[in-house]
């Protein structure tokens, strides 16, 4: 869905101002390359926070904490 919206926006830009649309098409790979390090940093921080959460919850999980099964209502 996101790709379809981007394609429609680019087609609209092509109709309204074709030099800008061609420039955006040429510069998009460069923008993608520049954003790669930020994505890698985001993935690293997500993994770090997941590790810290698992580490902090480890004592409770070892002692039997966690979600209890729902009681069957009769």
PDB file of N, CA, C and O in Angstrom, chain B, residues numbered from 101:
ATOM      1  N   UNK B 101       0.827  -1.193   0.000  1.00  0.00           N
ATOM      2  CA  UNK B 101       0.000   0.000   0.000  1.00  0.00           C
ATOM      3  C   UNK B 101       0.872   1.257   0.000  1.00  0.00           C
ATOM      4  O   UNK B 101       0.580   2.243  -0.678  1.00  0.00           O
ATOM      5  N   UNK B 102       1.957   1.189   0.787  1.00  0.00           N
ATOM      6  CA  UNK B 102       2.865   2.328   0.859  1.00  0.00           C
ATOM      7  C   UNK B 102       3.525   2.584  -0.502  1.00  0.00           C
ATOM      8  O   UNK B 102       3.726   3.729  -0.907  1.00  0.00           O
ATOM      9  N   UNK B 103       3.854   1.491  -1.192  1.00  0.00           N
ATOM     10  CA  UNK B 103       4.485   1.608  -2.501  1.00  0.00           C
ATOM     11  C   UNK B 103       3.526   2.211  -3.519  1.00  0.00           C
ATOM     12  O   UNK B 103       3.925   3.025  -4.352  1.00  0.00           O
ATOM     13  N   UNK B 104       2.259   1.809  -3.448  1.00  0.00           N
ATOM     14  CA  UNK B 104       1.258   2.339  -4.363  1.00  0.00           C
ATOM     15  C   UNK B 104       1.072   3.837  -4.168  1.00  0.00           C
ATOM     16  O   UNK B 104       0.966   4.582  -5.143  1.00  0.00           O
ATOM     17  N   UNK B 105       1.032   4.282  -2.923  1.00  0.00           N
ATOM     18  CA  UNK B 105       0.889   5.711  -2.644  1.00  0.00           C
ATOM     19  C   UNK B 105       2.103   6.476  -3.150  1.00  0.00           C
ATOM     20  O   UNK B 105       1.964   7.561  -3.716  1.00  0.00           O
ATOM     21  N   UNK B 106       3.305   5.910  -2.946  1.00  0.00           N
ATOM     22  CA  UNK B 106       4.522   6.568  -3.437  1.00  0.00           C
ATOM     23  C   UNK B 106       4.515   6.654  -4.962  1.00  0.00           C
ATOM     24  O   UNK B 106       4.916   7.668  -5.533  1.00  0.00           O
ATOM     25  N   UNK B 107       4.062   5.596  -5.615  1.00  0.00           N
ATOM     26  CA  UNK B 107       3.997   5.601  -7.082  1.00  0.00           C
ATOM     27  C   UNK B 107       2.995   6.634  -7.591  1.00  0.00           C
ATOM     28  O   UNK B 107       3.269   7.352  -8.553  1.00  0.00           O
ATOM     29  N   UNK B 108       1.839   6.705  -6.944  1.00  0.00           N
ATOM     30  CA  UNK B 108       0.841   7.692  -7.347  1.00  0.00           C
ATOM     31  C   UNK B 108       1.332   9.120  -7.108  1.00  0.00           C
ATOM     32  O   UNK B 108       1.071  10.012  -7.915  1.00  0.00           O
ATOM     33  N   UNK B 109       2.044   9.333  -6.000  1.00  0.00           N
ATOM     34  CA  UNK B 109       2.593  10.664  -5.727  1.00  0.00           C
ATOM     35  C   UNK B 109       3.645  11.028  -6.771  1.00  0.00           C
ATOM     36  O   UNK B 109       3.718  12.173  -7.215  1.00  0.00           O
ATOM     37  N   UNK B 110       4.464  10.039  -7.162  1.00  0.00           N
ATOM     38  CA  UNK B 110       5.481  10.316  -8.174  1.00  0.00           C
ATOM     39  C   UNK B 110       4.837  10.606  -9.531  1.00  0.00           C
ATOM     40  O   UNK B 110       5.294  11.492 -10.253  1.00  0.00           O
ATOM     41  N   UNK B 111       3.787   9.872  -9.884  1.00  0.00           N
ATOM     42  CA  UNK B 111       3.088  10.133 -11.151  1.00  0.00           C
ATOM     43  C   UNK B 111       2.456  11.524 -11.151  1.00  0.00           C
ATOM     44  O   UNK B 111       2.480  12.218 -12.168  1.00  0.00           O
ATOM     45  N   UNK B 112       1.900  11.925 -10.034  1.00  0.00           N
ATOM     46  CA  UNK B 112       1.331  13.267  -9.925  1.00  0.00           C
ATOM     47  C   UNK B 112       2.423  14.323 -10.071  1.00  0.00           C
ATOM     48  O   UNK B 112       2.232  15.340 -10.738  1.00  0.00           O
ATOM     49  N   UNK B 113       3.569  14.069  -9.440  1.00  0.00           N
ATOM     50  CA  UNK B 113       4.689  14.994  -9.566  1.00  0.00           C
ATOM     51  C   UNK B 113       5.205  15.029 -10.998  1.00  0.00           C
ATOM     52  O   UNK B 113       5.616  16.083 -11.482  1.00  0.00           O
ATOM     53  N   UNK B 114       5.187  13.891 -11.676  1.00  0.00           N
ATOM     54  CA  UNK B 114       5.622  13.833 -13.073  1.00  0.00           C
ATOM     55  C   UNK B 114       4.720  14.686 -13.955  1.00  0.00           C
ATOM     56  O   UNK B 114       5.197  15.357 -14.870  1.00  0.00           O
ATOM     57  N   UNK B 115       3.449  14.663 -13.687  1.00  0.00           N
ATOM     58  CA  UNK B 115       2.507  15.463 -14.477  1.00  0.00           C
ATOM     59  C   UNK B 115       2.668  16.947 -14.164  1.00  0.00           C
ATOM     60  O   UNK B 115       2.631  17.781 -15.069  1.00  0.00           O
ATOM     61  N   UNK B 116       2.848  17.280 -12.884  1.00  0.00           N
ATOM     62  CA  UNK B 116       2.910  18.690 -12.501  1.00  0.00           C
ATOM     63  C   UNK B 116       4.266  19.326 -12.791  1.00  0.00           C
ATOM     64  O   UNK B 116       4.334  20.461 -13.264  1.00  0.00           O
ATOM     65  N   UNK B 117       5.338  18.601 -12.510  1.00  0.00           N
ATOM     66  CA  UNK B 117       6.681  19.174 -12.681  1.00  0.00           C
ATOM     67  C   UNK B 117       7.651  18.044 -13.007  1.00  0.00           C
ATOM     68  O   UNK B 117       8.279  17.479 -12.112  1.00  0.00           O
ATOM     69  N   UNK B 118       7.769  17.719 -14.292  1.00  0.00           N
ATOM     70  CA  UNK B 118       8.550  16.548 -14.667  1.00  0.00           C
ATOM     71  C   UNK B 118      10.038  16.646 -14.350  1.00  0.00           C
ATOM     72  O   UNK B 118      10.631  15.613 -14.040  1.00  0.00           O
ATOM     73  N   UNK B 119      10.691  17.820 -14.403  1.00  0.00           N
ATOM     74  CA  UNK B 119      12.120  17.826 -14.043  1.00  0.00           C
ATOM     75  C   UNK B 119      12.363  17.442 -12.581  1.00  0.00           C
ATOM     76  O   UNK B 119      13.336  16.758 -12.260  1.00  0.00           O
ATOM     77  N   UNK B 120      11.470  17.889 -11.708  1.00  0.00           N
ATOM     78  CA  UNK B 120      11.597  17.540 -10.303  1.00  0.00           C
ATOM     79  C   UNK B 120      11.349  16.042 -10.079  1.00  0.00           C
ATOM     80  O   UNK B 120      11.995  15.423  -9.234  1.00  0.00           O
ATOM     81  N   UNK B 121      10.422  15.471 -10.833  1.00  0.00           N
ATOM     82  CA  UNK B 121      10.141  14.037 -10.714  1.00  0.00           C
ATOM     83  C   UNK B 121      11.340  13.211 -11.175  1.00  0.00           C
ATOM     84  O   UNK B 121      11.686  12.217 -10.537  1.00  0.00           O
ATOM     85  N   UNK B 122      11.969  13.606 -12.262  1.00  0.00           N
ATOM     86  CA  UNK B 122      13.149  12.886 -12.759  1.00  0.00           C
ATOM     87  C   UNK B 122      14.305  13.040 -11.764  1.00  0.00           C
ATOM     88  O   UNK B 122      15.040  12.083 -11.517  1.00  0.00           O
ATOM     89  N   UNK B 123      14.469  14.230 -11.198  1.00  0.00           N
ATOM     90  CA  UNK B 123      15.520  14.450 -10.196  1.00  0.00           C
ATOM     91  C   UNK B 123      15.287  13.580  -8.957  1.00  0.00           C
ATOM     92  O   UNK B 123      16.230  13.012  -8.405  1.00  0.00           O
ATOM     93  N   UNK B 124      14.042  13.480  -8.529  1.00  0.00           N
ATOM     94  CA  UNK B 124      13.713  12.634  -7.380  1.00  0.00           C
ATOM     95  C   UNK B 124      14.003  11.170  -7.697  1.00  0.00           C
ATOM     96  O   UNK B 124      14.474  10.431  -6.833  1.00  0.00           O
ATOM     97  N   UNK B 125      13.729  10.751  -8.918  1.00  0.00           N
ATOM     98  CA  UNK B 125      13.986   9.378  -9.326  1.00  0.00           C
ATOM     99  C   UNK B 125      15.476   9.067  -9.338  1.00  0.00           C
ATOM    100  O   UNK B 125      15.888   7.960  -8.991  1.00  0.00           O
ATOM    101  N   UNK B 126      16.279  10.043  -9.738  1.00  0.00           N
ATOM    102  CA  UNK B 126      17.732   9.845  -9.804  1.00  0.00           C
ATOM    103  C   UNK B 126      18.358   9.908  -8.412  1.00  0.00           C
ATOM    104  O   UNK B 126      19.288   9.157  -8.118  1.00  0.00           O
ATOM    105  N   UNK B 127      17.858  10.792  -7.556  1.00  0.00           N
ATOM    106  CA  UNK B 127      18.456  10.971  -6.233  1.00  0.00           C
ATOM    107  C   UNK B 127      17.967   9.970  -5.187  1.00  0.00           C
ATOM    108  O   UNK B 127      18.572   9.862  -4.120  1.00  0.00           O
ATOM    109  N   UNK B 128      16.884   9.232  -5.465  1.00  0.00           N
ATOM    110  CA  UNK B 128      16.339   8.314  -4.466  1.00  0.00           C
ATOM    111  C   UNK B 128      17.339   7.256  -4.001  1.00  0.00           C
ATOM    112  O   UNK B 128      17.398   6.990  -2.801  1.00  0.00           O
ATOM    113  N   UNK B 129      18.142   6.625  -4.900  1.00  0.00           N
ATOM    114  CA  UNK B 129      19.132   5.655  -4.411  1.00  0.00           C
ATOM    115  C   UNK B 129      20.180   6.274  -3.488  1.00  0.00           C
ATOM    116  O   UNK B 129      20.647   5.617  -2.558  1.00  0.00           O
ATOM    117  N   UNK B 130      20.551   7.521  -3.734  1.00  0.00           N
ATOM    118  CA  UNK B 130      21.514   8.188  -2.852  1.00  0.00           C
ATOM    119  C   UNK B 130      20.917   8.446  -1.472  1.00  0.00           C
ATOM    120  O   UNK B 130      21.595   8.277  -0.459  1.00  0.00           O
ATOM    121  N   UNK B 131      19.673   8.846  -1.432  1.00  0.00           N
ATOM    122  CA  UNK B 131      18.996   9.062  -0.146  1.00  0.00           C
ATOM    123  C   UNK B 131      18.887   7.740   0.604  1.00  0.00           C
ATOM    124  O   UNK B 131      19.071   7.698   1.821  1.00  0.00           O
ATOM    125  N   UNK B 132      18.589   6.660  -0.116  1.00  0.00           N
ATOM    126  CA  UNK B 132      18.489   5.337   0.508  1.00  0.00           C
ATOM    127  C   UNK B 132      19.833   4.916   1.100  1.00  0.00           C
ATOM    128  O   UNK B 132      19.885   4.375   2.205  1.00  0.00           O
ATOM    129  N   UNK B 133      20.921   5.163   0.365  1.00  0.00           N
ATOM    130  CA  UNK B 133      22.251   4.817   0.862  1.00  0.00           C
ATOM    131  C   UNK B 133      22.620   5.636   2.092  1.00  0.00           C
ATOM    132  O   UNK B 133      23.241   5.119   3.021  1.00  0.00           O
ATOM    133  N   UNK B 134      22.244   6.903   2.101  1.00  0.00           N
ATOM    134  CA  UNK B 134      22.543   7.744   3.264  1.00  0.00           C
ATOM    135  C   UNK B 134      21.723   7.342   4.492  1.00  0.00           C
ATOM    136  O   UNK B 134      22.174   7.541   5.620  1.00  0.00           O
ATOM    137  N   UNK B 135      20.528   6.782   4.291  1.00  0.00           N
ATOM    138  CA  UNK B 135      19.688   6.406   5.425  1.00  0.00           C
ATOM    139  C   UNK B 135      20.040   5.024   5.983  1.00  0.00           C
ATOM    140  O   UNK B 135      19.586   4.672   7.072  1.00  0.00           O
ATOM    141  N   UNK B 136      20.830   4.246   5.265  1.00  0.00           N
ATOM    142  CA  UNK B 136      21.181   2.902   5.740  1.00  0.00           C
ATOM    143  C   UNK B 136      21.849   2.878   7.115  1.00  0.00           C
ATOM    144  O   UNK B 136      21.441   2.070   7.949  1.00  0.00           O
ATOM    145  N   UNK B 137      22.842   3.706   7.401  1.00  0.00           N
ATOM    146  CA  UNK B 137      23.441   3.668   8.737  1.00  0.00           C
ATOM    147  C   UNK B 137      22.438   3.958   9.852  1.00  0.00           C
ATOM    148  O   UNK B 137      22.522   3.360  10.925  1.00  0.00           O
ATOM    149  N   UNK B 138      21.493   4.862   9.615  1.00  0.00           N
ATOM    150  CA  UNK B 138      20.497   5.174  10.637  1.00  0.00           C
ATOM    151  C   UNK B 138      19.570   3.985  10.878  1.00  0.00           C
ATOM    152  O   UNK B 138      19.150   3.740  12.009  1.00  0.00           O
ATOM    153  N   UNK B 139      19.252   3.248   9.815  1.00  0.00           N
ATOM    154  CA  UNK B 139      18.442   2.043   9.977  1.00  0.00           C
ATOM    155  C   UNK B 139      19.193   0.992  10.782  1.00  0.00           C
ATOM    156  O   UNK B 139      18.610   0.332  11.642  1.00  0.00           O
ATOM    157  N   UNK B 140      20.477   0.837  10.507  1.00  0.00           N
ATOM    158  CA  UNK B 140      21.277  -0.136  11.250  1.00  0.00           C
ATOM    159  C   UNK B 140      21.368   0.234  12.727  1.00  0.00           C
ATOM    160  O   UNK B 140      21.312  -0.639  13.592  1.00  0.00           O
ATOM    161  N   UNK B 141      21.507   1.517  13.013  1.00  0.00           N
ATOM    162  CA  UNK B 141      21.527   1.971  14.403  1.00  0.00           C
ATOM    163  C   UNK B 141      20.179   1.682  15.064  1.00  0.00           C
ATOM    164  O   UNK B 141      20.142   1.261  16.220  1.00  0.00           O
ATOM    165  N   UNK B 142      19.090   1.897  14.360  1.00  0.00           N
ATOM    166  CA  UNK B 142      17.763   1.611  14.900  1.00  0.00           C
ATOM    167  C   UNK B 142      17.570   0.133  15.190  1.00  0.00           C
ATOM    168  O   UNK B 142      17.004  -0.226  16.223  1.00  0.00           O
ATOM    169  N   UNK B 143      18.032  -0.724  14.297  1.00  0.00           N
ATOM    170  CA  UNK B 143      17.929  -2.171  14.513  1.00  0.00           C
ATOM    171  C   UNK B 143      18.761  -2.576  15.723  1.00  0.00           C
ATOM    172  O   UNK B 143      18.337  -3.404  16.529  1.00  0.00           O
ATOM    173  N   UNK B 144      19.947  -1.988  15.843  1.00  0.00           N
ATOM    174  CA  UNK B 144      20.824  -2.308  16.968  1.00  0.00           C
ATOM    175  C   UNK B 144      20.189  -1.902  18.294  1.00  0.00           C
ATOM    176  O   UNK B 144      20.223  -2.670  19.255  1.00  0.00           O
ATOM    177  N   UNK B 145      19.611  -0.704  18.357  1.00  0.00           N
ATOM    178  CA  UNK B 145      18.978  -0.261  19.597  1.00  0.00           C
ATOM    179  C   UNK B 145      17.744  -1.090  19.925  1.00  0.00           C
ATOM    180  O   UNK B 145      17.483  -1.357  21.098  1.00  0.00           O
ATOM    181  N   UNK B 146      16.990  -1.497  18.931  1.00  0.00           N
ATOM    182  CA  UNK B 146      15.839  -2.357  19.178  1.00  0.00           C
ATOM    183  C   UNK B 146      16.278  -3.684  19.782  1.00  0.00           C
ATOM    184  O   UNK B 146      15.671  -4.174  20.734  1.00  0.00           O
ATOM    185  N   UNK B 147      17.340  -4.262  19.221  1.00  0.00           N
ATOM    186  CA  UNK B 147      17.860  -5.523  19.751  1.00  0.00           C
ATOM    187  C   UNK B 147      18.413  -5.333  21.161  1.00  0.00           C
ATOM    188  O   UNK B 147      18.237  -6.201  22.016  1.00  0.00           O
ATOM    189  N   UNK B 148      19.076  -4.215  21.409  1.00  0.00           N
ATOM    190  CA  UNK B 148      19.637  -3.950  22.732  1.00  0.00           C
ATOM    191  C   UNK B 148      18.538  -3.828  23.780  1.00  0.00           C
ATOM    192  O   UNK B 148      18.660  -4.385  24.872  1.00  0.00           O
ATOM    193  N   UNK B 149      17.469  -3.109  23.462  1.00  0.00           N
ATOM    194  CA  UNK B 149      16.375  -2.945  24.412  1.00  0.00           C
ATOM    195  C   UNK B 149      15.632  -4.261  24.636  1.00  0.00           C
ATOM    196  O   UNK B 149      15.189  -4.530  25.753  1.00  0.00           O
ATOM    197  N   UNK B 150      15.489  -5.079  23.608  1.00  0.00           N
ATOM    198  CA  UNK B 150      14.862  -6.391  23.782  1.00  0.00           C
ATOM    199  C   UNK B 150      15.720  -7.270  24.682  1.00  0.00           C
ATOM    200  O   UNK B 150      15.193  -8.004  25.518  1.00  0.00           O
ATOM    201  N   UNK B 151      17.041  -7.202  24.516  1.00  0.00           N
ATOM    202  CA  UNK B 151      17.948  -7.970  25.360  1.00  0.00           C
ATOM    203  C   UNK B 151      17.859  -7.507  26.813  1.00  0.00           C
ATOM    204  O   UNK B 151      17.802  -8.328  27.728  1.00  0.00           O
ATOM    205  N   UNK B 152      17.846  -6.200  27.018  1.00  0.00           N
ATOM    206  CA  UNK B 152      17.744  -5.679  28.386  1.00  0.00           C
ATOM    207  C   UNK B 152      16.422  -6.058  29.038  1.00  0.00           C
ATOM    208  O   UNK B 152      16.390  -6.383  30.225  1.00  0.00           O
ATOM    209  N   UNK B 153      15.343  -6.021  28.288  1.00  0.00           N
ATOM    210  CA  UNK B 153      14.044  -6.415  28.842  1.00  0.00           C
ATOM    211  C   UNK B 153      14.054  -7.890  29.221  1.00  0.00           C
ATOM    212  O   UNK B 153      13.543  -8.267  30.276  1.00  0.00           O
ATOM    213  N   UNK B 154      14.634  -8.724  28.362  1.00  0.00           N
ATOM    214  CA  UNK B 154      14.707 -10.152  28.675  1.00  0.00           C
ATOM    215  C   UNK B 154      15.595 -10.390  29.889  1.00  0.00           C
ATOM    216  O   UNK B 154      15.302 -11.254  30.715  1.00  0.00           O
ATOM    217  N   UNK B 155      16.662  -9.641  29.997  1.00  0.00           N
ATOM    218  CA  UNK B 155      17.574  -9.795  31.129  1.00  0.00           C
ATOM    219  C   UNK B 155      16.919  -9.369  32.436  1.00  0.00           C
ATOM    220  O   UNK B 155      17.114 -10.015  33.466  1.00  0.00           O
ATOM    221  N   UNK B 156      16.147  -8.291  32.405  1.00  0.00           N
ATOM    222  CA  UNK B 156      15.471  -7.821  33.611  1.00  0.00           C
ATOM    223  C   UNK B 156      14.326  -8.739  34.025  1.00  0.00           C
ATOM    224  O   UNK B 156      14.022  -8.845  35.214  1.00  0.00           O
ATOM    225  N   UNK B 157      13.691  -9.399  33.073  1.00  0.00           N
ATOM    226  CA  UNK B 157      12.578 -10.291  33.378  1.00  0.00           C
ATOM    227  C   UNK B 157      13.029 -11.710  33.706  1.00  0.00           C
ATOM    228  O   UNK B 157      12.210 -12.533  34.117  1.00  0.00           O
ATOM    229  N   UNK B 158      14.305 -12.011  33.534  1.00  0.00           N
ATOM    230  CA  UNK B 158      14.796 -13.365  33.751  1.00  0.00           C
ATOM    231  C   UNK B 158      14.559 -13.881  35.166  1.00  0.00           C
ATOM    232  O   UNK B 158      14.098 -15.014  35.306  1.00  0.00           O
ATOM    233  N   UNK B 159      14.845 -13.117  36.232  1.00  0.00           N
ATOM    234  CA  UNK B 159      14.575 -13.650  37.579  1.00  0.00           C
ATOM    235  C   UNK B 159      13.107 -14.011  37.804  1.00  0.00           C
ATOM    236  O   UNK B 159      12.806 -15.031  38.424  1.00  0.00           O
ATOM    237  N   UNK B 160      12.213 -13.193  37.312  1.00  0.00           N
ATOM    238  CA  UNK B 160      10.786 -13.478  37.477  1.00  0.00           C
ATOM    239  C   UNK B 160      10.398 -14.733  36.704  1.00  0.00           C
ATOM    240  O   UNK B 160       9.591 -15.528  37.186  1.00  0.00           O
ATOM    241  N   UNK B 161      10.952 -14.918  35.528  1.00  0.00           N
ATOM    242  CA  UNK B 161      10.629 -16.103  34.742  1.00  0.00           C
ATOM    243  C   UNK B 161      11.198 -17.354  35.393  1.00  0.00           C
ATOM    244  O   UNK B 161      10.576 -18.415  35.343  1.00  0.00           O
ATOM    245  N   UNK B 162      12.387 -17.239  36.010  1.00  0.00           N
ATOM    246  CA  UNK B 162      12.979 -18.395  36.682  1.00  0.00           C
ATOM    247  C   UNK B 162      12.190 -18.785  37.930  1.00  0.00           C
ATOM    248  O   UNK B 162      12.128 -19.961  38.287  1.00  0.00           O
ATOM    249  N   UNK B 163      11.593 -17.804  38.585  1.00  0.00           N
ATOM    250  CA  UNK B 163      10.818 -18.067  39.795  1.00  0.00           C
ATOM    251  C   UNK B 163       9.369 -18.440  39.498  1.00  0.00           C
ATOM    252  O   UNK B 163       8.569 -18.604  40.419  1.00  0.00           O
ATOM    253  N   UNK B 164       9.042 -18.568  38.267  1.00  0.00           N
ATOM    254  CA  UNK B 164       7.699 -19.024  37.899  1.00  0.00           C
ATOM    255  C   UNK B 164       6.710 -17.913  37.635  1.00  0.00           C
ATOM    256  O   UNK B 164       5.508 -18.169  37.563  1.00  0.00           O
ATOM    257  N   UNK B 165       7.171 -16.710  37.490  1.00  0.00           N
ATOM    258  CA  UNK B 165       6.261 -15.617  37.184  1.00  0.00           C
ATOM    259  C   UNK B 165       5.847 -15.678  35.719  1.00  0.00           C
ATOM    260  O   UNK B 165       6.362 -16.484  34.945  1.00  0.00           O
ATOM    261  N   UNK B 166       4.943 -14.844  35.371  1.00  0.00           N
ATOM    262  CA  UNK B 166       4.498 -14.796  33.987  1.00  0.00           C
ATOM    263  C   UNK B 166       2.998 -14.856  33.917  1.00  0.00           C
ATOM    264  O   UNK B 166       2.320 -14.867  34.944  1.00  0.00           O
ATOM    265  N   UNK B 167       2.482 -14.893  32.734  1.00  0.00           N
ATOM    266  CA  UNK B 167       1.021 -14.917  32.588  1.00  0.00           C
ATOM    267  C   UNK B 167       0.438 -16.232  33.106  1.00  0.00           C
ATOM    268  O   UNK B 167       0.962 -17.314  32.839  1.00  0.00           O
ATOM    269  N   UNK B 168      -0.643 -16.110  33.841  1.00  0.00           N
ATOM    270  CA  UNK B 168      -1.328 -17.278  34.362  1.00  0.00           C
ATOM    271  C   UNK B 168      -2.397 -17.716  33.361  1.00  0.00           C
ATOM    272  O   UNK B 168      -2.976 -16.877  32.672  1.00  0.00           O
ATOM    273  N   UNK B 169      -2.659 -19.000  33.275  1.00  0.00           N
ATOM    274  CA  UNK B 169      -3.746 -19.437  32.381  1.00  0.00           C
ATOM    275  C   UNK B 169      -5.083 -18.926  32.895  1.00  0.00           C
ATOM    276  O   UNK B 169      -5.317 -18.865  34.102  1.00  0.00           O
ATOM    277  N   UNK B 170      -5.942 -18.569  31.981  1.00  0.00           N
ATOM    278  CA  UNK B 170      -7.248 -18.041  32.355  1.00  0.00           C
ATOM    279  C   UNK B 170      -8.081 -19.128  33.016  1.00  0.00           C
ATOM    280  O   UNK B 170      -8.091 -20.276  32.572  1.00  0.00           O
ATOM    281  N   UNK B 171      -8.773 -18.754  34.075  1.00  0.00           N
ATOM    282  CA  UNK B 171      -9.615 -19.716  34.791  1.00  0.00           C
ATOM    283  C   UNK B 171     -10.849 -20.026  33.950  1.00  0.00           C
ATOM    284  O   UNK B 171     -11.481 -19.129  33.392  1.00  0.00           O
ATOM    285  N   UNK B 172     -11.171 -21.294  33.872  1.00  0.00           N
ATOM    286  CA  UNK B 172     -12.347 -21.690  33.097  1.00  0.00           C
ATOM    287  C   UNK B 172     -13.601 -21.323  33.877  1.00  0.00           C
ATOM    288  O   UNK B 172     -13.766 -21.720  35.030  1.00  0.00           O
ATOM    289  N   UNK B 173     -14.466 -20.578  33.249  1.00  0.00           N
ATOM    290  CA  UNK B 173     -15.714 -20.193  33.909  1.00  0.00           C
ATOM    291  C   UNK B 173     -16.781 -21.229  33.572  1.00  0.00           C
ATOM    292  O   UNK B 173     -16.967 -21.600  32.413  1.00  0.00           O
ATOM    293  N   UNK B 174     -17.470 -21.683  34.602  1.00  0.00           N
ATOM    294  CA  UNK B 174     -18.495 -22.722  34.390  1.00  0.00           C
ATOM    295  C   UNK B 174     -19.866 -22.218  34.691  1.00  0.00           C
ATOM    296  O   UNK B 174     -20.839 -22.962  34.564  1.00  0.00           O
TER     297      UNK B 174
END
